[in-house]
């Protein structure tokens, strides 16, 4: 399955938004999409840590 272009994905995003969507709504949707893609890329490249390690780094207990 060929990967969609950014332009095609932007068009799909616009179609999913309600008619009264604001520019802020568009920015939020793009931000979320970019964050998810970055996380997926990090995961595929092995740039992850375990939950316990993340908790340790943030000073949280692993209860």
PDBQT receptor file of N, H, CA, C and O in Angstrom, charges set to zero:
ATOM      1  N   UNK A   1       0.846  -1.179   0.000  1.00  0.00    +0.000 N 
ATOM      2  CA  UNK A   1       0.000   0.000   0.000  1.00  0.00    +0.000 C 
ATOM      3  C   UNK A   1       0.891   1.242   0.000  1.00  0.00    +0.000 C 
ATOM      4  O   UNK A   1       1.717   1.400   0.899  1.00  0.00    +0.000 OA
ATOM      5  N   UNK A   2       0.743   2.117  -0.980  1.00  0.00    +0.000 N 
ATOM      6  H   UNK A   2       0.072   1.988  -1.711  1.00  0.00    +0.000 HD
ATOM      7  CA  UNK A   2       1.592   3.309  -1.047  1.00  0.00    +0.000 C 
ATOM      8  C   UNK A   2       1.277   4.276   0.081  1.00  0.00    +0.000 C 
ATOM      9  O   UNK A   2       0.129   4.407   0.507  1.00  0.00    +0.000 OA
ATOM     10  N   UNK A   3       2.323   4.955   0.558  1.00  0.00    +0.000 N 
ATOM     11  H   UNK A   3       3.255   4.848   0.212  1.00  0.00    +0.000 HD
ATOM     12  CA  UNK A   3       2.162   5.924   1.631  1.00  0.00    +0.000 C 
ATOM     13  C   UNK A   3       1.498   7.185   1.080  1.00  0.00    +0.000 C 
ATOM     14  O   UNK A   3       1.845   7.656  -0.003  1.00  0.00    +0.000 OA
ATOM     15  N   UNK A   4       0.542   7.726   1.835  1.00  0.00    +0.000 N 
ATOM     16  H   UNK A   4       0.261   7.344   2.715  1.00  0.00    +0.000 HD
ATOM     17  CA  UNK A   4      -0.159   8.941   1.414  1.00  0.00    +0.000 C 
ATOM     18  C   UNK A   4       0.769  10.145   1.510  1.00  0.00    +0.000 C 
ATOM     19  O   UNK A   4       1.660  10.191   2.358  1.00  0.00    +0.000 OA
ATOM     20  N   UNK A   5       0.551  11.109   0.638  1.00  0.00    +0.000 N 
ATOM     21  H   UNK A   5      -0.173  11.072  -0.051  1.00  0.00    +0.000 HD
ATOM     22  CA  UNK A   5       1.329  12.341   0.700  1.00  0.00    +0.000 C 
ATOM     23  C   UNK A   5       0.769  13.230   1.808  1.00  0.00    +0.000 C 
ATOM     24  O   UNK A   5      -0.367  13.058   2.250  1.00  0.00    +0.000 OA
ATOM     25  N   UNK A   6       1.582  14.173   2.241  1.00  0.00    +0.000 N 
ATOM     26  H   UNK A   6       2.504  14.313   1.882  1.00  0.00    +0.000 HD
ATOM     27  CA  UNK A   6       1.145  15.116   3.265  1.00  0.00    +0.000 C 
ATOM     28  C   UNK A   6      -0.081  15.874   2.775  1.00  0.00    +0.000 C 
ATOM     29  O   UNK A   6      -1.013  16.122   3.540  1.00  0.00    +0.000 OA
ATOM     30  N   UNK A   7      -0.076  16.233   1.518  1.00  0.00    +0.000 N 
ATOM     31  H   UNK A   7       0.681  16.032   0.897  1.00  0.00    +0.000 HD
ATOM     32  CA  UNK A   7      -1.203  16.971   0.942  1.00  0.00    +0.000 C 
ATOM     33  C   UNK A   7      -2.488  16.149   1.024  1.00  0.00    +0.000 C 
ATOM     34  O   UNK A   7      -3.543  16.674   1.379  1.00  0.00    +0.000 OA
ATOM     35  N   UNK A   8      -2.398  14.864   0.696  1.00  0.00    +0.000 N 
ATOM     36  H   UNK A   8      -1.541  14.437   0.407  1.00  0.00    +0.000 HD
ATOM     37  CA  UNK A   8      -3.580  14.000   0.778  1.00  0.00    +0.000 C 
ATOM     38  C   UNK A   8      -4.063  13.863   2.209  1.00  0.00    +0.000 C 
ATOM     39  O   UNK A   8      -5.266  13.901   2.469  1.00  0.00    +0.000 OA
ATOM     40  N   UNK A   9      -3.132  13.704   3.138  1.00  0.00    +0.000 N 
ATOM     41  H   UNK A   9      -2.155  13.673   2.928  1.00  0.00    +0.000 HD
ATOM     42  CA  UNK A   9      -3.495  13.569   4.543  1.00  0.00    +0.000 C 
ATOM     43  C   UNK A   9      -4.111  14.860   5.074  1.00  0.00    +0.000 C 
ATOM     44  O   UNK A   9      -5.053  14.810   5.864  1.00  0.00    +0.000 OA
ATOM     45  N   UNK A  10      -3.595  16.011   4.653  1.00  0.00    +0.000 N 
ATOM     46  H   UNK A  10      -2.829  16.051   4.011  1.00  0.00    +0.000 HD
ATOM     47  CA  UNK A  10      -4.164  17.296   5.064  1.00  0.00    +0.000 C 
ATOM     48  C   UNK A  10      -5.592  17.430   4.542  1.00  0.00    +0.000 C 
ATOM     49  O   UNK A  10      -6.469  17.944   5.236  1.00  0.00    +0.000 OA
ATOM     50  N   UNK A  11      -5.813  16.975   3.342  1.00  0.00    +0.000 N 
ATOM     51  H   UNK A  11      -5.100  16.558   2.778  1.00  0.00    +0.000 HD
ATOM     52  CA  UNK A  11      -7.158  17.025   2.759  1.00  0.00    +0.000 C 
ATOM     53  C   UNK A  11      -8.113  16.155   3.569  1.00  0.00    +0.000 C 
ATOM     54  O   UNK A  11      -9.240  16.562   3.850  1.00  0.00    +0.000 OA
ATOM     55  N   UNK A  12      -7.663  14.952   3.945  1.00  0.00    +0.000 N 
ATOM     56  H   UNK A  12      -6.747  14.621   3.716  1.00  0.00    +0.000 HD
ATOM     57  CA  UNK A  12      -8.503  14.062   4.759  1.00  0.00    +0.000 C 
ATOM     58  C   UNK A  12      -8.790  14.679   6.123  1.00  0.00    +0.000 C 
ATOM     59  O   UNK A  12      -9.914  14.611   6.621  1.00  0.00    +0.000 OA
ATOM     60  N   UNK A  13      -7.774  15.274   6.716  1.00  0.00    +0.000 N 
ATOM     61  H   UNK A  13      -6.862  15.329   6.312  1.00  0.00    +0.000 HD
ATOM     62  CA  UNK A  13      -7.943  15.925   8.012  1.00  0.00    +0.000 C 
ATOM     63  C   UNK A  13      -9.006  17.017   7.908  1.00  0.00    +0.000 C 
ATOM     64  O   UNK A  13      -9.897  17.097   8.753  1.00  0.00    +0.000 OA
ATOM     65  N   UNK A  14      -8.918  17.846   6.893  1.00  0.00    +0.000 N 
ATOM     66  H   UNK A  14      -8.194  17.781   6.206  1.00  0.00    +0.000 HD
ATOM     67  CA  UNK A  14      -9.880  18.930   6.704  1.00  0.00    +0.000 C 
ATOM     68  C   UNK A  14     -11.294  18.395   6.538  1.00  0.00    +0.000 C 
ATOM     69  O   UNK A  14     -12.247  18.990   7.040  1.00  0.00    +0.000 OA
ATOM     70  N   UNK A  15     -11.433  17.289   5.846  1.00  0.00    +0.000 N 
ATOM     71  H   UNK A  15     -10.659  16.806   5.438  1.00  0.00    +0.000 HD
ATOM     72  CA  UNK A  15     -12.762  16.705   5.634  1.00  0.00    +0.000 C 
ATOM     73  C   UNK A  15     -13.362  16.167   6.926  1.00  0.00    +0.000 C 
ATOM     74  O   UNK A  15     -14.584  16.150   7.077  1.00  0.00    +0.000 OA
ATOM     75  N   UNK A  16     -12.518  15.723   7.864  1.00  0.00    +0.000 N 
ATOM     76  H   UNK A  16     -11.526  15.736   7.742  1.00  0.00    +0.000 HD
ATOM     77  CA  UNK A  16     -13.010  15.175   9.138  1.00  0.00    +0.000 C 
ATOM     78  C   UNK A  16     -13.428  16.262  10.126  1.00  0.00    +0.000 C 
ATOM     79  O   UNK A  16     -14.184  15.988  11.058  1.00  0.00    +0.000 OA
ATOM     80  N   UNK A  17     -12.953  17.475   9.936  1.00  0.00    +0.000 N 
ATOM     81  H   UNK A  17     -12.339  17.698   9.179  1.00  0.00    +0.000 HD
ATOM     82  CA  UNK A  17     -13.269  18.552  10.874  1.00  0.00    +0.000 C 
ATOM     83  C   UNK A  17     -14.708  19.023  10.685  1.00  0.00    +0.000 C 
ATOM     84  O   UNK A  17     -15.248  18.964   9.580  1.00  0.00    +0.000 OA
ATOM     85  N   UNK A  18     -15.321  19.487  11.765  1.00  0.00    +0.000 N 
ATOM     86  H   UNK A  18     -14.883  19.535  12.662  1.00  0.00    +0.000 HD
ATOM     87  CA  UNK A  18     -16.682  20.029  11.625  1.00  0.00    +0.000 C 
ATOM     88  C   UNK A  18     -16.660  21.342  10.826  1.00  0.00    +0.000 C 
ATOM     89  O   UNK A  18     -15.619  21.987  10.701  1.00  0.00    +0.000 OA
ATOM     90  N   UNK A  19     -17.800  21.714  10.303  1.00  0.00    +0.000 N 
ATOM     91  H   UNK A  19     -18.646  21.189  10.404  1.00  0.00    +0.000 HD
ATOM     92  CA  UNK A  19     -17.900  22.927   9.486  1.00  0.00    +0.000 C 
ATOM     93  C   UNK A  19     -17.482  24.179  10.250  1.00  0.00    +0.000 C 
ATOM     94  O   UNK A  19     -16.986  25.134   9.652  1.00  0.00    +0.000 OA
ATOM     95  N   UNK A  20     -17.678  24.181  11.562  1.00  0.00    +0.000 N 
ATOM     96  H   UNK A  20     -18.081  23.405  12.048  1.00  0.00    +0.000 HD
ATOM     97  CA  UNK A  20     -17.355  25.373  12.346  1.00  0.00    +0.000 C 
ATOM     98  C   UNK A  20     -15.961  25.305  12.983  1.00  0.00    +0.000 C 
ATOM     99  O   UNK A  20     -15.680  26.012  13.950  1.00  0.00    +0.000 OA
ATOM    100  N   UNK A  21     -15.095  24.447  12.433  1.00  0.00    +0.000 N 
ATOM    101  H   UNK A  21     -15.324  23.872  11.647  1.00  0.00    +0.000 HD
ATOM    102  CA  UNK A  21     -13.739  24.303  12.970  1.00  0.00    +0.000 C 
ATOM    103  C   UNK A  21     -12.967  25.612  12.842  1.00  0.00    +0.000 C 
ATOM    104  O   UNK A  21     -13.159  26.380  11.899  1.00  0.00    +0.000 OA
ATOM    105  N   UNK A  22     -12.091  25.845  13.813  1.00  0.00    +0.000 N 
ATOM    106  H   UNK A  22     -11.935  25.222  14.579  1.00  0.00    +0.000 HD
ATOM    107  CA  UNK A  22     -11.263  27.048  13.810  1.00  0.00    +0.000 C 
ATOM    108  C   UNK A  22      -9.852  26.692  13.350  1.00  0.00    +0.000 C 
ATOM    109  O   UNK A  22      -9.505  25.520  13.211  1.00  0.00    +0.000 OA
ATOM    110  N   UNK A  23      -9.046  27.729  13.117  1.00  0.00    +0.000 N 
ATOM    111  H   UNK A  23      -9.328  28.681  13.230  1.00  0.00    +0.000 HD
ATOM    112  CA  UNK A  23      -7.638  27.476  12.780  1.00  0.00    +0.000 C 
ATOM    113  C   UNK A  23      -6.951  26.767  13.946  1.00  0.00    +0.000 C 
ATOM    114  O   UNK A  23      -6.058  25.946  13.738  1.00  0.00    +0.000 OA
ATOM    115  N   UNK A  24      -7.365  27.083  15.164  1.00  0.00    +0.000 N 
ATOM    116  H   UNK A  24      -8.091  27.750  15.333  1.00  0.00    +0.000 HD
ATOM    117  CA  UNK A  24      -6.798  26.417  16.333  1.00  0.00    +0.000 C 
ATOM    118  C   UNK A  24      -7.095  24.920  16.303  1.00  0.00    +0.000 C 
ATOM    119  O   UNK A  24      -6.243  24.110  16.668  1.00  0.00    +0.000 OA
ATOM    120  N   UNK A  25      -8.291  24.553  15.873  1.00  0.00    +0.000 N 
ATOM    121  H   UNK A  25      -8.983  25.211  15.577  1.00  0.00    +0.000 HD
ATOM    122  CA  UNK A  25      -8.641  23.136  15.731  1.00  0.00    +0.000 C 
ATOM    123  C   UNK A  25      -7.727  22.454  14.718  1.00  0.00    +0.000 C 
ATOM    124  O   UNK A  25      -7.261  21.337  14.944  1.00  0.00    +0.000 OA
ATOM    125  N   UNK A  26      -7.476  23.126  13.615  1.00  0.00    +0.000 N 
ATOM    126  H   UNK A  26      -7.854  24.034  13.432  1.00  0.00    +0.000 HD
ATOM    127  CA  UNK A  26      -6.592  22.577  12.581  1.00  0.00    +0.000 C 
ATOM    128  C   UNK A  26      -5.183  22.398  13.142  1.00  0.00    +0.000 C 
ATOM    129  O   UNK A  26      -4.567  21.349  12.956  1.00  0.00    +0.000 OA
ATOM    130  N   UNK A  27      -4.675  23.421  13.828  1.00  0.00    +0.000 N 
ATOM    131  H   UNK A  27      -5.175  24.273  13.980  1.00  0.00    +0.000 HD
ATOM    132  CA  UNK A  27      -3.333  23.344  14.407  1.00  0.00    +0.000 C 
ATOM    133  C   UNK A  27      -3.222  22.196  15.398  1.00  0.00    +0.000 C 
ATOM    134  O   UNK A  27      -2.221  21.480  15.415  1.00  0.00    +0.000 OA
ATOM    135  N   UNK A  28      -4.247  22.020  16.222  1.00  0.00    +0.000 N 
ATOM    136  H   UNK A  28      -5.061  22.602  16.208  1.00  0.00    +0.000 HD
ATOM    137  CA  UNK A  28      -4.238  20.935  17.205  1.00  0.00    +0.000 C 
ATOM    138  C   UNK A  28      -4.177  19.580  16.512  1.00  0.00    +0.000 C 
ATOM    139  O   UNK A  28      -3.387  18.720  16.899  1.00  0.00    +0.000 OA
ATOM    140  N   UNK A  29      -4.996  19.387  15.502  1.00  0.00    +0.000 N 
ATOM    141  H   UNK A  29      -5.638  20.086  15.187  1.00  0.00    +0.000 HD
ATOM    142  CA  UNK A  29      -5.021  18.112  14.781  1.00  0.00    +0.000 C 
ATOM    143  C   UNK A  29      -3.669  17.813  14.133  1.00  0.00    +0.000 C 
ATOM    144  O   UNK A  29      -3.195  16.678  14.178  1.00  0.00    +0.000 OA
ATOM    145  N   UNK A  30      -3.049  18.833  13.531  1.00  0.00    +0.000 N 
ATOM    146  H   UNK A  30      -3.434  19.755  13.494  1.00  0.00    +0.000 HD
ATOM    147  CA  UNK A  30      -1.735  18.652  12.909  1.00  0.00    +0.000 C 
ATOM    148  C   UNK A  30      -0.698  18.318  13.976  1.00  0.00    +0.000 C 
ATOM    149  O   UNK A  30       0.126  17.425  13.781  1.00  0.00    +0.000 OA
ATOM    150  N   UNK A  31      -0.733  19.033  15.106  1.00  0.00    +0.000 N 
ATOM    151  H   UNK A  31      -1.402  19.759  15.264  1.00  0.00    +0.000 HD
ATOM    152  CA  UNK A  31       0.206  18.777  16.199  1.00  0.00    +0.000 C 
ATOM    153  C   UNK A  31       0.092  17.337  16.699  1.00  0.00    +0.000 C 
ATOM    154  O   UNK A  31       1.100  16.650  16.867  1.00  0.00    +0.000 OA
ATOM    155  N   UNK A  32      -1.136  16.889  16.933  1.00  0.00    +0.000 N 
ATOM    156  H   UNK A  32      -1.954  17.447  16.797  1.00  0.00    +0.000 HD
ATOM    157  CA  UNK A  32      -1.346  15.522  17.424  1.00  0.00    +0.000 C 
ATOM    158  C   UNK A  32      -0.820  14.516  16.413  1.00  0.00    +0.000 C 
ATOM    159  O   UNK A  32      -0.156  13.548  16.784  1.00  0.00    +0.000 OA
ATOM    160  N   UNK A  33      -1.112  14.739  15.148  1.00  0.00    +0.000 N 
ATOM    161  H   UNK A  33      -1.651  15.525  14.847  1.00  0.00    +0.000 HD
ATOM    162  CA  UNK A  33      -0.646  13.826  14.097  1.00  0.00    +0.000 C 
ATOM    163  C   UNK A  33       0.878  13.762  14.069  1.00  0.00    +0.000 C 
ATOM    164  O   UNK A  33       1.450  12.676  13.969  1.00  0.00    +0.000 OA
ATOM    165  N   UNK A  34       1.543  14.918  14.157  1.00  0.00    +0.000 N 
ATOM    166  H   UNK A  34       1.078  15.800  14.238  1.00  0.00    +0.000 HD
ATOM    167  CA  UNK A  34       3.005  14.956  14.147  1.00  0.00    +0.000 C 
ATOM    168  C   UNK A  34       3.577  14.255  15.378  1.00  0.00    +0.000 C 
ATOM    169  O   UNK A  34       4.567  13.531  15.269  1.00  0.00    +0.000 OA
ATOM    170  N   UNK A  35       2.970  14.460  16.540  1.00  0.00    +0.000 N 
ATOM    171  H   UNK A  35       2.166  15.047  16.629  1.00  0.00    +0.000 HD
ATOM    172  CA  UNK A  35       3.454  13.834  17.768  1.00  0.00    +0.000 C 
ATOM    173  C   UNK A  35       3.325  12.316  17.697  1.00  0.00    +0.000 C 
ATOM    174  O   UNK A  35       4.231  11.594  18.112  1.00  0.00    +0.000 OA
ATOM    175  N   UNK A  36       2.220  11.841  17.178  1.00  0.00    +0.000 N 
ATOM    176  H   UNK A  36       1.484  12.428  16.841  1.00  0.00    +0.000 HD
ATOM    177  CA  UNK A  36       2.021  10.395  17.045  1.00  0.00    +0.000 C 
ATOM    178  C   UNK A  36       3.039   9.807  16.066  1.00  0.00    +0.000 C 
ATOM    179  O   UNK A  36       3.650   8.777  16.351  1.00  0.00    +0.000 OA
ATOM    180  N   UNK A  37       3.221  10.452  14.924  1.00  0.00    +0.000 N 
ATOM    181  H   UNK A  37       2.725  11.289  14.693  1.00  0.00    +0.000 HD
ATOM    182  CA  UNK A  37       4.182   9.953  13.941  1.00  0.00    +0.000 C 
ATOM    183  C   UNK A  37       5.603   9.949  14.505  1.00  0.00    +0.000 C 
ATOM    184  O   UNK A  37       6.363   9.013  14.254  1.00  0.00    +0.000 OA
ATOM    185  N   UNK A  38       5.968  10.984  15.263  1.00  0.00    +0.000 N 
ATOM    186  H   UNK A  38       5.350  11.744  15.467  1.00  0.00    +0.000 HD
ATOM    187  CA  UNK A  38       7.298  11.034  15.869  1.00  0.00    +0.000 C 
ATOM    188  C   UNK A  38       7.472   9.886  16.861  1.00  0.00    +0.000 C 
ATOM    189  O   UNK A  38       8.525   9.250  16.900  1.00  0.00    +0.000 OA
ATOM    190  N   UNK A  39       6.448   9.624  17.657  1.00  0.00    +0.000 N 
ATOM    191  H   UNK A  39       5.593  10.141  17.626  1.00  0.00    +0.000 HD
ATOM    192  CA  UNK A  39       6.509   8.524  18.615  1.00  0.00    +0.000 C 
ATOM    193  C   UNK A  39       6.611   7.171  17.933  1.00  0.00    +0.000 C 
ATOM    194  O   UNK A  39       7.373   6.308  18.368  1.00  0.00    +0.000 OA
ATOM    195  N   UNK A  40       5.854   6.985  16.875  1.00  0.00    +0.000 N 
ATOM    196  H   UNK A  40       5.235   7.686  16.521  1.00  0.00    +0.000 HD
ATOM    197  CA  UNK A  40       5.931   5.723  16.135  1.00  0.00    +0.000 C 
ATOM    198  C   UNK A  40       7.311   5.537  15.510  1.00  0.00    +0.000 C 
ATOM    199  O   UNK A  40       7.860   4.436  15.529  1.00  0.00    +0.000 OA
ATOM    200  N   UNK A  41       7.872   6.619  14.954  1.00  0.00    +0.000 N 
ATOM    201  H   UNK A  41       7.425   7.514  14.939  1.00  0.00    +0.000 HD
ATOM    202  CA  UNK A  41       9.215   6.546  14.374  1.00  0.00    +0.000 C 
ATOM    203  C   UNK A  41      10.252   6.217  15.436  1.00  0.00    +0.000 C 
ATOM    204  O   UNK A  41      11.135   5.390  15.207  1.00  0.00    +0.000 OA
ATOM    205  N   UNK A  42      10.154   6.855  16.596  1.00  0.00    +0.000 N 
ATOM    206  H   UNK A  42       9.437   7.527  16.783  1.00  0.00    +0.000 HD
ATOM    207  CA  UNK A  42      11.077   6.555  17.694  1.00  0.00    +0.000 C 
ATOM    208  C   UNK A  42      10.980   5.090  18.086  1.00  0.00    +0.000 C 
ATOM    209  O   UNK A  42      11.998   4.431  18.297  1.00  0.00    +0.000 OA
ATOM    210  N   UNK A  43       9.771   4.584  18.182  1.00  0.00    +0.000 N 
ATOM    211  H   UNK A  43       8.944   5.120  18.010  1.00  0.00    +0.000 HD
ATOM    212  CA  UNK A  43       9.568   3.189  18.554  1.00  0.00    +0.000 C 
ATOM    213  C   UNK A  43      10.189   2.251  17.517  1.00  0.00    +0.000 C 
ATOM    214  O   UNK A  43      10.865   1.287  17.876  1.00  0.00    +0.000 OA
ATOM    215  N   UNK A  44       9.962   2.529  16.245  1.00  0.00    +0.000 N 
ATOM    216  H   UNK A  44       9.412   3.312  15.953  1.00  0.00    +0.000 HD
ATOM    217  CA  UNK A  44      10.508   1.685  15.186  1.00  0.00    +0.000 C 
ATOM    218  C   UNK A  44      12.034   1.713  15.160  1.00  0.00    +0.000 C 
ATOM    219  O   UNK A  44      12.674   0.734  14.774  1.00  0.00    +0.000 OA
ATOM    220  N   UNK A  45      12.612   2.841  15.574  1.00  0.00    +0.000 N 
ATOM    221  H   UNK A  45      12.093   3.636  15.887  1.00  0.00    +0.000 HD
ATOM    222  CA  UNK A  45      14.072   2.988  15.591  1.00  0.00    +0.000 C 
ATOM    223  C   UNK A  45      14.685   2.532  16.908  1.00  0.00    +0.000 C 
ATOM    224  O   UNK A  45      15.898   2.628  17.097  1.00  0.00    +0.000 OA
ATOM    225  N   UNK A  46      13.851   2.038  17.820  1.00  0.00    +0.000 N 
ATOM    226  H   UNK A  46      12.866   1.961  17.666  1.00  0.00    +0.000 HD
ATOM    227  CA  UNK A  46      14.358   1.528  19.085  1.00  0.00    +0.000 C 
ATOM    228  C   UNK A  46      14.700   2.603  20.101  1.00  0.00    +0.000 C 
ATOM    229  O   UNK A  46      15.413   2.339  21.069  1.00  0.00    +0.000 OA
ATOM    230  N   UNK A  47      14.202   3.805  19.890  1.00  0.00    +0.000 N 
ATOM    231  H   UNK A  47      13.623   4.020  19.103  1.00  0.00    +0.000 HD
ATOM    232  CA  UNK A  47      14.475   4.906  20.822  1.00  0.00    +0.000 C 
ATOM    233  C   UNK A  47      13.370   4.963  21.873  1.00  0.00    +0.000 C 
ATOM    234  O   UNK A  47      12.583   5.909  21.916  1.00  0.00    +0.000 OA
ATOM    235  N   UNK A  48      13.325   3.944  22.712  1.00  0.00    +0.000 N 
ATOM    236  H   UNK A  48      13.964   3.175  22.677  1.00  0.00    +0.000 HD
ATOM    237  CA  UNK A  48      12.326   3.851  23.761  1.00  0.00    +0.000 C 
ATOM    238  C   UNK A  48      12.973   3.430  25.068  1.00  0.00    +0.000 C 
ATOM    239  O   UNK A  48      14.106   2.948  25.084  1.00  0.00    +0.000 OA
ATOM    240  N   UNK A  49      12.257   3.613  26.154  1.00  0.00    +0.000 N 
ATOM    241  H   UNK A  49      11.337   4.005  26.141  1.00  0.00    +0.000 HD
ATOM    242  CA  UNK A  49      12.682   3.120  27.461  1.00  0.00    +0.000 C 
ATOM    243  C   UNK A  49      11.500   2.392  28.089  1.00  0.00    +0.000 C 
ATOM    244  O   UNK A  49      10.349   2.612  27.713  1.00  0.00    +0.000 OA
ATOM    245  N   UNK A  50      11.796   1.538  29.033  1.00  0.00    +0.000 N 
ATOM    246  H   UNK A  50      12.731   1.360  29.338  1.00  0.00    +0.000 HD
ATOM    247  CA  UNK A  50      10.724   0.812  29.713  1.00  0.00    +0.000 C 
ATOM    248  C   UNK A  50       9.937   1.771  30.607  1.00  0.00    +0.000 C 
ATOM    249  O   UNK A  50      10.405   2.864  30.926  1.00  0.00    +0.000 OA
ATOM    250  N   UNK A  51       8.754   1.352  30.999  1.00  0.00    +0.000 N 
ATOM    251  H   UNK A  51       8.374   0.464  30.739  1.00  0.00    +0.000 HD
ATOM    252  CA  UNK A  51       7.927   2.153  31.890  1.00  0.00    +0.000 C 
ATOM    253  C   UNK A  51       8.653   2.411  33.209  1.00  0.00    +0.000 C 
ATOM    254  O   UNK A  51       8.634   3.528  33.725  1.00  0.00    +0.000 OA
ATOM    255  N   UNK A  52       9.291   1.378  33.751  1.00  0.00    +0.000 N 
ATOM    256  H   UNK A  52       9.306   0.470  33.332  1.00  0.00    +0.000 HD
ATOM    257  CA  UNK A  52      10.020   1.547  35.012  1.00  0.00    +0.000 C 
ATOM    258  C   UNK A  52      11.157   2.557  34.866  1.00  0.00    +0.000 C 
ATOM    259  O   UNK A  52      11.400   3.342  35.783  1.00  0.00    +0.000 OA
ATOM    260  N   UNK A  53      11.852   2.551  33.742  1.00  0.00    +0.000 N 
ATOM    261  H   UNK A  53      11.655   1.913  32.997  1.00  0.00    +0.000 HD
ATOM    262  CA  UNK A  53      12.929   3.509  33.508  1.00  0.00    +0.000 C 
ATOM    263  C   UNK A  53      12.375   4.930  33.402  1.00  0.00    +0.000 C 
ATOM    264  O   UNK A  53      12.955   5.869  33.946  1.00  0.00    +0.000 OA
ATOM    265  N   UNK A  54      11.261   5.083  32.705  1.00  0.00    +0.000 N 
ATOM    266  H   UNK A  54      10.789   4.321  32.262  1.00  0.00    +0.000 HD
ATOM    267  CA  UNK A  54      10.642   6.411  32.589  1.00  0.00    +0.000 C 
ATOM    268  C   UNK A  54      10.231   6.919  33.966  1.00  0.00    +0.000 C 
ATOM    269  O   UNK A  54      10.449   8.086  34.291  1.00  0.00    +0.000 OA
ATOM    270  N   UNK A  55       9.639   6.047  34.770  1.00  0.00    +0.000 N 
ATOM    271  H   UNK A  55       9.462   5.099  34.506  1.00  0.00    +0.000 HD
ATOM    272  CA  UNK A  55       9.254   6.441  36.131  1.00  0.00    +0.000 C 
ATOM    273  C   UNK A  55      10.476   6.850  36.941  1.00  0.00    +0.000 C 
ATOM    274  O   UNK A  55      10.436   7.837  37.676  1.00  0.00    +0.000 OA
ATOM    275  N   UNK A  56      11.559   6.095  36.808  1.00  0.00    +0.000 N 
ATOM    276  H   UNK A  56      11.592   5.294  36.211  1.00  0.00    +0.000 HD
ATOM    277  CA  UNK A  56      12.782   6.411  37.538  1.00  0.00    +0.000 C 
ATOM    278  C   UNK A  56      13.309   7.786  37.126  1.00  0.00    +0.000 C 
ATOM    279  O   UNK A  56      13.694   8.594  37.972  1.00  0.00    +0.000 OA
ATOM    280  N   UNK A  57      13.320   8.038  35.826  1.00  0.00    +0.000 N 
ATOM    281  H   UNK A  57      13.007   7.382  35.140  1.00  0.00    +0.000 HD
ATOM    282  CA  UNK A  57      13.842   9.317  35.322  1.00  0.00    +0.000 C 
ATOM    283  C   UNK A  57      13.014  10.514  35.807  1.00  0.00    +0.000 C 
ATOM    284  O   UNK A  57      13.546  11.607  36.001  1.00  0.00    +0.000 OA
ATOM    285  N   UNK A  58      11.723  10.296  35.998  1.00  0.00    +0.000 N 
ATOM    286  H   UNK A  58      11.292   9.408  35.840  1.00  0.00    +0.000 HD
ATOM    287  CA  UNK A  58      10.868  11.384  36.452  1.00  0.00    +0.000 C 
ATOM    288  C   UNK A  58      10.636  11.374  37.959  1.00  0.00    +0.000 C 
ATOM    289  O   UNK A  58       9.842  12.155  38.482  1.00  0.00    +0.000 OA
ATOM    290  N   UNK A  59      11.341  10.480  38.646  1.00  0.00    +0.000 N 
ATOM    291  H   UNK A  59      11.987   9.846  38.220  1.00  0.00    +0.000 HD
ATOM    292  CA  UNK A  59      11.242  10.431  40.100  1.00  0.00    +0.000 C 
ATOM    293  C   UNK A  59       9.905   9.902  40.607  1.00  0.00    +0.000 C 
ATOM    294  O   UNK A  59       9.457  10.283  41.688  1.00  0.00    +0.000 OA
ATOM    295  N   UNK A  60       9.273   9.035  39.840  1.00  0.00    +0.000 N 
ATOM    296  H   UNK A  60       9.638   8.726  38.961  1.00  0.00    +0.000 HD
ATOM    297  CA  UNK A  60       7.988   8.453  40.227  1.00  0.00    +0.000 C 
ATOM    298  C   UNK A  60       8.202   7.045  40.746  1.00  0.00    +0.000 C 
ATOM    299  O   UNK A  60       9.146   6.364  40.344  1.00  0.00    +0.000 OA
ATOM    300  N   UNK A  61       7.338   6.614  41.626  1.00  0.00    +0.000 N 
ATOM    301  H   UNK A  61       6.572   7.167  41.953  1.00  0.00    +0.000 HD
ATOM    302  CA  UNK A  61       7.443   5.244  42.129  1.00  0.00    +0.000 C 
ATOM    303  C   UNK A  61       6.720   4.308  41.183  1.00  0.00    +0.000 C 
ATOM    304  O   UNK A  61       5.809   4.722  40.465  1.00  0.00    +0.000 OA
ATOM    305  N   UNK A  62       7.115   3.075  41.180  1.00  0.00    +0.000 N 
ATOM    306  H   UNK A  62       7.854   2.739  41.762  1.00  0.00    +0.000 HD
ATOM    307  CA  UNK A  62       6.505   2.076  40.277  1.00  0.00    +0.000 C 
ATOM    308  C   UNK A  62       5.519   1.208  41.064  1.00  0.00    +0.000 C 
ATOM    309  O   UNK A  62       5.642  -0.017  41.082  1.00  0.00    +0.000 OA
ATOM    310  N   UNK A  63       4.567   1.832  41.696  1.00  0.00    +0.000 N 
ATOM    311  H   UNK A  63       4.467   2.827  41.681  1.00  0.00    +0.000 HD
ATOM    312  CA  UNK A  63       3.571   1.128  42.531  1.00  0.00    +0.000 C 
ATOM    313  C   UNK A  63       2.638   0.317  41.696  1.00  0.00    +0.000 C 
ATOM    314  O   UNK A  63       1.741  -0.337  42.229  1.00  0.00    +0.000 OA
TER     315      UNK A  63
